[in-house]
Amino acid sequence: MKSLSIRLAAGACSLGVLAFCAATAQAQESAEQSGVQAAAPSEEIQESARTLGTVTVTAQRRSESLQDVPVMITVFGADEVAAARIQQIDDIVTRTPGLSFDAFPASQPRLYIRGIGSGDRGASGDPSSAVFLDEVYLGRPSAVAFDAFDVERIEVLKGPQGTLYGRNVVGGAINVISKRPVTDSFGAGANATVGNYGRLDGAGFLNVPLAGNTAALRMSGSYRSNDGYVENPFLGRDVDDQETISGRLQYYAEPTDSLRLHFTLDGTRDRAAGTANHVLELDETNPLSNFYTQNFDPDVTYGSDPGFLERDTWGARGEVSYDFSFATLTALVSYRDLDYGFGYDFDGGNPDPSSPGFNAINISGGNEETAELSSQELRLSSLPDSPVTWVVGLYRYNQNVLRTDSLVLNAAMIAPIELFDAFVADAELNSHAVFGDVSVPVTDKLTVFGGLRYSKDEKTQRVFNTDSNVPLRADDLFDATASADFDDLTYRAGLEYQLTSDHMAYASVSRGFKSGGFNSEPSDAAAAVTPFDPEVAVQYEIGHKSLFLDGAMIWNNSLFYVDYTDLQTTQTDNGVRIITNAGEAHIQGYETQLQLNPYSNFNLAMAYAYTDAVFDEFVEDGVDYSGNRISRSPKHKVTVSPSYTLTLANGPDLTFAVDYQYTSKIFDDNSNQPPETRDATSFVDARVVLEGLGNGMSVSLWGKNLTDERTRTFQGGFLGANFGAFNPPRTYGVTLSWDY
């Protein structure tokens, strides 16, 4: 495949498709530090104004061009992350076709890739689609607490992963790759942002070479804050605010030509009020519905308690790589500590009869969680110039979680005292795996690839609700302990064929596995010791990756079909919400990604995902839902991102960029019945970027959700009403950046 490059203005890439504005030099630097020498493009190609940039990815545990990888990947490069203000996980989700999530709360995201995800946040549960930070698996939703500043790129891999990555996932993976220290040059940069709703952000990095350019230290940090998007007149304050501080310290060294050392220490501190909930539709068949006041105004809530979010997490990572004459040996170890607390006013109202937000039933609760996550990985991989590329490895993951889920009811018509119900779950996971993967060129055009992984998970959980004064969500009070083992052999296999130097076709089959577990909120002691089964997905995919018009257009397409067995879903059983297996489902879809650079200062990127996720066999609480769509899986998602750059007379570049995203209707419940549906939405972001002001300065005027689209990010029926929360309103601001 040709190596093509172009100098694209900052922010000219698509949002949610391909980040083709990653600088070629930066990709080479990253490849060289991992022992891979990237080929320099020819002068003729460098001078071409109508070719699109090469992006180096590591989706197959080796550095290679995105167009050479037989996997459908969405990539966000460093320039796009900065220009489009991609800061946290929901910024990635809204810009990626085939990716969705449930944001209640946003600090515990539940990701869905190609219709595969999990509603289980229990102490012994696992995500079906996961996040990896610098190859380290983040096994708890509340541990996904990174700031996307000073990152090299973000890769979204679609479909089962496991023969190449340490932890097996069913739906897909989001890989966040930080910028590594640079050993041969000093570097520094900073930016500051002010915006509406009291937005005040700042970020910076410093890269310092050490020891005669054989080592380097890189420090980066960020501060993000706003005063709150939602007014609470009952309390006289705003909620849905933010104050986040993140930092990262890295040390990288190359003591010899064959040895590389990389150590990282990072941390995040979050402080905020709770989610602004609202009473939405009423269930008129339930007499309790008469005791609520509806509130459909997304900008106002009347909760009697502002709630809180407190999260402190830090992690350490160590990587040592050594090149032998035949292979590279890599040892990777990690540790992460999490202390998390979230409290909320679930009903979004108050007990004052004169208030427009009066609710005679007041519901509150929250989660408290402490967790320790650690992993060790040892892998041996082929050298970059090997004709046959391969990797084999051993992996171990340990997770200890202590989680409390509480529910408080305060209503005189129900009981004269406040009712308190709490489930406490103490869970441990020990996971071991051995994996291997190989790609073999059969001819100069045909390559076959395949991999195997054996995984075994050992889970133990003690759960009790004896701290409750009444068992609101269970039949009685109990204290139960149980253990179970789960194992599976997963695989991938396929072939890729280089039709011409600009066109590659591929076909693959892959199997993903997620182990079973235990309910953290069971109805009784018997349910507490009864595990739910593992879920399995087998994906079949065909696709092509192509360059047209001498590199001025990139067009990638994929068709896929997934057999999905024993989905772990949240179901109602005799009025109690539990995690159990749903039976059979199939998911079929089509994804396309197009980027066009018809002339030097105009760029257009588009992407579309069609996802048809349907239950084949599913009965919940005696009701047959076979044929229904899987919840939180929109059928259509589109992104369109044009940009235009003017070179001004005195030298600076002025870029105008717009990002449009459309998502079709979403069902938040597997019953597919109202009111738990989200209408189709359209979001528009835009920015004007002035670069080249001298001394590394640039300025950006940006706006997000310019049409002030308000949609529900969460909703759920409970005690006679549908409660929910909304996405942030229109925001805008100005960012001043400096890069040395």
Secondary structure, DSSP 4 states (H G I P E B T S, - for coil): -------PPTT-S-SSSB-TTS-HHHHHHHHHHTT--PPPPPHHHHH-SS-PPP-EE-TTSS-EEGGG-SS-EEEEEHHHHHHTT--SHHHHHTTSTTEEEE-SSTTS-EEEETTEE----STT---SEEEEETTEEE-SGGG-----SSEEEEEEEES-B-SSSSS-BSSEEEEEEEPPP-SSS-EEEEEEEEETTTEEEEEEEEEEEETTTTEEEEEEEEEEEES-SEEETTTTEEES-EEEEEEEEEEEE-SSSSEEEEEEEEEEEEEE-----EEEEE-TTSGGGGG------TTB---SS--EEEEEEEEEEEEEEEE-SSEEEEEEEEEEEEEEEEEEESS--BS-TTSTTB-SSEEEEEEEEEEEEEEEEEEEEE-TT-SSEEEEEEEEEEEEEEEEEEEEEE-TTT-SS-EEEEEEEEEEEEEEEEEEEEEEESSSSEEEEEEEEEEEEEEEEEEE-TT-SS-TTSSS--EEEEEEEEEEEEEEEEEEEEEETTEEEEEEEEEEEE--B--SS-SSHHHHT-PBPPEEEEEEEEEEEEEEGGGTEEEEEEEEEEEEES-EEEEEETTEEEEEE--EEEEEEEEEEEEEEEETTEEEEEEEEEEEEEEEE-EETTEE-TTPBPTT--SEEEEEEEEEEEE-TTS-EEEEEEEEEEE--EESSTT--TTSEE--EEEEEEEEEEE--STTEEEEEEEESTT----EEEEEEETTEEEEEE----EEEEEEEEE-
